[in-house]
Amino acid sequence: GTEGGISLEGTLASAFGSIFMSLIMFSLSIISTNLQFIIVSISGFLATITESIIGDRFQDKYKLSNELVNAIQTSISSTMAILIFYLYTNY
């Protein structure tokens, strides 16, 4: 597909996929609380949107590989998860 392409179907699939993977992690006790479940689901979904934005805006312009885009997206999503946890527990 198009680098950074965003569609309703893809967005819904990424939301479902984030929740589904969080359920698997919860069932395997990788995450163990409802708060962790929510944070992982939200940050996973935001990560897919972030990856699309990076792909659309920067991948072709700066000749970024898919692996580099994924590494950047993973760094951003883990930072988002930390920030979401911090904001939730401190406010």
Summary of the structure (lengths in Angstrom):
residues: 91
radius of gyration: 14.3
end to end distance: 40.9
largest distance: 41.1
contacts: 240
relative contact order: 0.15
helix: 78%
strand: 0%
